[in-house]
Amino acid sequence: MGSGFGIRKQAAFSSCAFVAVALGAQSAFGHDAAGIVNQEVNSASRSIQAALAATPVSEAETRSVLNNLRLWPVPRRLSICFVSGAPALRKRVAETMGSAWPIADLSEGRLDFDPASYETQPDCGTKPSSDIRVDFQERNGHWSYVGVESLQHVPSMNFDHIESFSLEDFRRIVAHEFGHALGLEHEHQSPAAPADCGWNFPYIFRTYSWASEADMHANFDKLRDYMVGEKHAYVMSSYDKKSVMHYSFEPEAFLAGAKSPCFIVQNYSPSDLDKNAIQVAYAVQLVSEQKVSRGLIPGIVTKLAEPDSEKLRSILKLKAQLLGSQQ
């Protein structure tokens, strides 16, 4: 699960950082099957940016399945429902998603918002069919599952006392979490990010609310860039410090303080490169790629027999079902 903003122990609703939080049963899980990484394919061309999911096995035939593992099948209109929340708060969240991420324009209409659900903001009910399932559980942080994995969870996205934040922080939080729902991972976890950010993990663990040290590291450690021949599992280029998917911390959270290569001033909206990532992720070639993917998924599921691949198998099966429903 991608996660965003946490709760500071000293100041319950601090807006200074993107932080993963896990309190109670609904905890923030790590990215055991990476989604899209917000990177450019060629540093000389800032208009091309994308992300291919990391493959856990070094076999070339798996790549066409896993490189769009968590991306939504297209064409698709994303729908939304709410587990809780007052009508005014629901409306504000839905409208902020649309204003922060103009996904119809970025994808040339291949991915869009479902106007009916985004205008009515319905209850999720006991068996929700909506793509994005939003809740406002207190003391559970701000987080979202990545891409199609949202369909496996109720809620799939949570906002904790978001109504108490300033206008710009409200937009920042919603933009970050909906970025996860679209398929984006954390920018500071990109293989293209600095090799050593110099995180002050004792300070971060002590200052912010985490379920465990493992959960904390799952939101900071680099995503693995698997290789097949000369091909990378990720298409990437330069590191984007302006990304809304990048954590922002106070200097004390870094061993080198503000001199850390990963120290940034808070970002409040998706950067140009964030938007380019969505442009490329849902480009026209995805339509043909996903047809190939559907046929390969059963064989890949069979190969992923290890117990620790259970979650990955379930996402693959879900993706196959989604692709099949488009036929």
Wavefront OBJ file of the C-alpha trace (Angstrom):
o trace
v 0.000 0.000 0.000
v 1.280 3.425 -0.797
v 1.078 5.770 2.129
v 1.315 9.451 2.588
v 1.069 11.606 5.615
v 1.358 10.581 9.214
v 0.534 11.846 12.643
v 3.271 13.362 14.731
v 3.263 12.169 18.313
v 4.231 15.594 19.629
v 1.853 17.556 17.407
v -1.054 15.419 16.377
v -1.831 17.134 13.109
v 1.462 18.591 11.977
v 1.520 19.409 8.284
v 5.282 19.439 7.916
v 5.840 16.074 6.321
v 4.662 13.283 4.079
v 4.778 10.423 6.560
v 3.438 6.899 6.599
v 1.472 6.012 9.684
v -0.038 2.800 10.918
v -2.201 2.669 13.986
v -4.570 -0.149 14.794
v -5.746 -2.800 12.374
v -5.580 -0.685 9.231
v -1.827 -0.289 8.924
v 0.309 1.106 6.134
v 1.930 -1.757 4.286
v 5.091 -1.666 2.203
v 5.324 -1.901 -1.529
v 5.983 -5.597 -1.986
v 4.931 -5.353 -5.633
v 6.029 -1.985 -6.918
v 3.723 0.109 -9.019
v 4.692 2.934 -11.288
v 7.822 4.890 -10.488
v 7.649 8.566 -11.227
v 10.669 8.919 -13.512
v 11.489 10.108 -16.986
v 12.635 7.632 -19.636
v 15.303 9.954 -20.985
v 16.817 12.809 -19.027
v 17.128 14.765 -22.275
v 13.378 14.567 -22.869
v 11.321 15.770 -19.943
v 8.084 14.975 -21.769
v 8.570 11.210 -21.399
v 8.270 9.735 -17.963
v 7.051 6.415 -16.778
v 7.124 3.486 -14.617
v 7.284 -0.223 -15.021
v 6.588 -2.460 -12.066
v 9.503 -4.442 -10.690
v 9.444 -8.082 -11.684
v 10.301 -10.552 -8.903
v 11.603 -13.174 -11.324
v 14.274 -12.808 -13.961
v 12.319 -14.042 -16.930
v 11.706 -11.867 -19.939
v 8.198 -13.129 -20.553
v 7.004 -11.805 -17.219
v 7.733 -8.224 -18.084
v 4.754 -7.507 -20.290
v 2.506 -8.656 -17.455
v 4.210 -6.973 -14.560
v 5.113 -3.725 -16.249
v 1.517 -2.604 -15.916
v 0.624 -4.693 -12.892
v -1.018 -1.965 -10.871
v -2.071 0.427 -13.612
v -5.784 0.664 -14.267
v -6.920 -1.066 -17.469
v -7.959 1.486 -20.069
v -10.287 2.779 -21.269
v -11.785 3.257 -17.825
v -13.704 5.799 -15.796
v -12.601 5.714 -12.172
v -15.478 5.686 -9.708
v -15.473 6.694 -6.066
v -17.474 5.922 -2.938
v -17.204 6.855 0.734
v -17.251 4.650 3.817
v -17.934 7.666 6.024
v -17.723 11.436 5.962
v -20.108 14.387 5.844
v -21.433 15.422 2.389
v -19.416 18.648 2.364
v -16.152 16.828 3.143
v -16.839 14.145 0.525
v -17.512 16.807 -2.080
v -14.321 18.666 -1.212
v -12.159 15.537 -1.493
v -13.702 14.497 -4.811
v -13.346 17.975 -6.312
v -9.732 18.239 -5.122
v -8.853 14.928 -6.790
v -10.195 16.235 -10.072
v -8.507 19.624 -9.882
v -5.115 18.221 -8.772
v -5.030 15.466 -11.395
v -6.553 16.291 -14.828
v -6.332 12.615 -15.771
v -8.646 12.812 -18.781
v -6.424 15.415 -20.430
v -3.217 13.636 -19.446
v -4.382 10.272 -20.814
v -6.217 11.675 -23.838
v -9.445 10.287 -22.445
v -8.237 6.741 -21.823
v -8.528 7.241 -18.064
v -11.165 9.580 -16.655
v -13.327 10.234 -13.620
v -16.758 8.657 -13.517
v -18.944 11.790 -13.433
v -21.871 10.116 -11.684
v -19.937 8.924 -8.644
v -17.681 11.975 -8.380
v -20.726 14.249 -8.416
v -22.899 12.235 -6.011
v -20.135 10.871 -3.698
v -22.209 7.784 -2.717
v -21.835 5.474 0.273
v -19.679 2.423 -0.400
v -22.151 -0.039 1.123
v -21.316 -3.594 2.125
v -20.130 -4.721 -1.327
v -18.709 -1.666 -3.061
v -18.135 -1.802 -6.790
v -16.399 1.585 -6.901
v -12.702 1.776 -7.738
v -11.651 4.194 -4.968
v -13.134 3.613 -1.475
v -12.492 6.571 0.817
v -12.749 6.686 4.601
v -11.967 9.240 7.306
v -10.847 7.008 10.169
v -9.278 8.917 13.035
v -5.792 7.980 14.232
v -5.201 5.958 11.081
v -3.159 8.441 9.063
v -3.390 9.384 5.417
v -2.723 6.538 2.968
v -3.847 4.803 -0.194
v -3.371 1.474 -1.899
v -1.605 1.641 -5.253
v -3.632 1.428 -8.481
v -5.849 -1.596 -9.043
v -5.038 -3.020 -5.614
v -7.603 -0.492 -4.375
v -10.296 -2.912 -5.517
v -9.208 -5.461 -2.906
v -9.718 -3.224 0.123
v -12.428 -1.277 1.916
v -11.387 1.387 2.538
v -8.685 1.734 -0.089
v -7.800 5.289 0.933
v -7.943 7.109 4.248
v -7.767 10.710 5.400
v -7.312 11.463 9.087
v -8.849 14.762 10.258
v -8.037 16.238 6.870
v -10.683 18.918 7.352
v -8.457 20.487 10.026
v -5.627 21.212 7.569
v -5.018 24.432 5.676
v -6.261 24.760 2.093
v -2.831 24.091 0.607
v -2.147 21.114 2.896
v -5.569 19.658 2.144
v -4.744 19.765 -1.565
v -1.255 18.358 -0.951
v -2.540 15.366 0.999
v -5.327 14.522 -1.442
v -2.978 14.917 -4.432
v -0.393 12.593 -2.856
v -2.851 9.853 -1.945
v -4.698 9.983 -5.240
v -1.293 9.798 -6.949
v -0.897 6.413 -5.259
v -4.396 5.405 -6.401
v -3.371 6.199 -9.983
v -0.306 3.953 -9.662
v 2.483 6.244 -8.468
v 5.035 5.204 -5.862
v 7.113 7.466 -3.607
v 9.660 9.576 -5.458
v 12.313 9.258 -2.759
v 12.104 5.449 -3.187
v 12.880 5.607 -6.896
v 16.000 3.744 -8.061
v 17.033 7.109 -9.524
v 16.907 8.894 -6.158
v 20.207 9.598 -4.328
v 21.970 6.438 -3.205
v 22.017 7.543 0.424
v 19.498 10.087 1.653
v 20.967 9.834 5.120
v 17.641 9.355 6.873
v 17.836 9.712 10.642
v 15.716 6.634 11.241
v 15.888 6.680 15.064
v 14.552 10.233 15.013
v 11.875 9.445 12.395
v 10.704 6.357 14.241
v 10.651 8.177 17.577
v 8.964 11.323 16.308
v 6.320 9.846 14.037
v 3.766 7.117 14.586
v 4.739 3.884 12.849
v 3.373 0.397 13.316
v 6.909 -1.009 13.264
v 10.406 -0.318 12.017
v 9.676 -2.629 9.072
v 6.676 -0.515 8.128
v 8.783 2.626 8.332
v 11.514 1.189 6.115
v 8.925 -0.013 3.602
v 8.122 3.638 2.938
v 11.735 4.803 2.693
v 13.878 2.011 1.239
v 14.676 2.041 -2.452
v 12.522 0.070 -4.862
v 14.573 -2.724 -6.428
v 15.499 -2.219 -10.062
v 15.379 -5.784 -11.382
v 17.260 -6.507 -14.577
v 16.441 -8.795 -17.496
v 19.350 -8.781 -19.880
v 20.053 -5.115 -20.528
v 16.508 -4.055 -19.713
v 15.618 -2.352 -16.469
v 12.438 -3.122 -14.583
v 11.989 0.632 -14.305
v 12.147 3.260 -16.982
v 13.693 6.195 -15.197
v 15.853 9.233 -15.434
v 16.510 12.166 -13.192
v 15.264 12.451 -9.651
v 12.311 14.840 -9.274
v 12.551 16.832 -6.046
v 9.402 18.758 -7.012
v 7.230 15.633 -7.028
v 4.155 15.631 -4.795
v 5.034 11.962 -4.168
v 8.250 12.933 -2.346
v 8.341 12.936 1.461
v 9.250 16.243 3.062
v 10.783 16.329 6.535
v 12.346 18.811 8.899
v 16.198 18.882 8.870
v 16.375 16.798 12.053
v 15.053 13.813 10.084
v 18.342 13.681 8.145
v 21.814 12.877 9.449
v 23.176 15.769 7.390
v 20.267 18.059 8.146
v 19.181 20.354 5.327
v 22.324 19.366 3.397
v 20.906 15.894 2.695
v 20.381 15.283 -1.045
v 16.799 14.225 -0.201
v 15.884 17.261 1.873
v 13.184 19.250 0.093
v 10.869 22.140 0.740
v 7.278 20.954 0.881
v 5.588 20.303 -2.488
v 1.866 21.034 -2.628
v 0.755 19.970 -6.113
v 1.752 17.383 -8.724
v 4.846 18.511 -10.595
v 5.105 18.625 -14.379
v 7.001 15.340 -14.187
v 4.304 13.783 -12.000
v 1.778 14.639 -14.685
v 4.085 13.381 -17.423
v 4.293 10.065 -15.588
v 0.531 9.664 -15.860
v 0.655 10.737 -19.511
v 3.104 7.991 -20.355
v 1.669 5.369 -18.004
v -1.717 5.561 -19.702
v -0.444 6.228 -23.201
v -1.965 4.579 -26.248
v 0.505 1.670 -26.217
v -0.969 0.457 -22.925
v -4.103 -0.604 -24.807
v -2.148 -3.100 -26.906
v 0.168 -4.144 -24.067
v -2.679 -5.114 -21.767
v -4.102 -7.483 -24.388
v -0.817 -9.383 -24.349
v -0.701 -9.226 -20.571
v -4.024 -10.967 -20.128
v -2.817 -14.062 -21.972
v 0.445 -14.289 -20.037
v -0.916 -13.835 -16.525
v -2.046 -17.467 -15.890
v 1.428 -18.809 -16.616
v 3.086 -16.224 -14.411
v 0.726 -16.955 -11.523
v 1.739 -20.623 -11.747
v 5.425 -19.734 -11.592
v 4.963 -17.553 -8.513
v 4.373 -20.497 -6.205
v 6.290 -19.289 -3.145
v 4.217 -18.374 -0.055
v 5.615 -14.853 -0.034
v 4.214 -14.303 -3.541
v 0.610 -14.710 -2.420
v -0.157 -11.003 -2.553
v 1.458 -10.645 -5.960
v -0.532 -13.597 -7.288
v -3.752 -12.053 -6.037
v -3.022 -8.765 -7.798
v -2.174 -10.590 -11.021
v -5.445 -12.494 -10.872
v -7.320 -9.264 -10.212
v -5.650 -7.629 -13.197
v -6.573 -10.589 -15.397
v -10.188 -10.269 -14.317
v -10.224 -6.564 -15.082
v -8.687 -7.114 -18.501
v -11.118 -9.914 -19.198
v -14.096 -7.704 -18.375
v -13.054 -5.341 -21.153
v -13.309 -7.976 -23.851
l 1 2 3 4 5 6 7 8 9 10 11 12 13 14 15 16 17 18 19 20 21 22 23 24 25 26 27 28 29 30 31 32 33 34 35 36 37 38 39 40 41 42 43 44 45 46 47 48 49 50 51 52 53 54 55 56 57 58 59 60 61 62 63 64 65 66 67 68 69 70 71 72 73 74 75 76 77 78 79 80 81 82 83 84 85 86 87 88 89 90 91 92 93 94 95 96 97 98 99 100 101 102 103 104 105 106 107 108 109 110 111 112 113 114 115 116 117 118 119 120 121 122 123 124 125 126 127 128 129 130 131 132 133 134 135 136 137 138 139 140 141 142 143 144 145 146 147 148 149 150 151 152 153 154 155 156 157 158 159 160 161 162 163 164 165 166 167 168 169 170 171 172 173 174 175 176 177 178 179 180 181 182 183 184 185 186 187 188 189 190 191 192 193 194 195 196 197 198 199 200 201 202 203 204 205 206 207 208 209 210 211 212 213 214 215 216 217 218 219 220 221 222 223 224 225 226 227 228 229 230 231 232 233 234 235 236 237 238 239 240 241 242 243 244 245 246 247 248 249 250 251 252 253 254 255 256 257 258 259 260 261 262 263 264 265 266 267 268 269 270 271 272 273 274 275 276 277 278 279 280 281 282 283 284 285 286 287 288 289 290 291 292 293 294 295 296 297 298 299 300 301 302 303 304 305 306 307 308 309 310 311 312 313 314 315 316 317 318 319 320 321 322 323 324 325 326 327
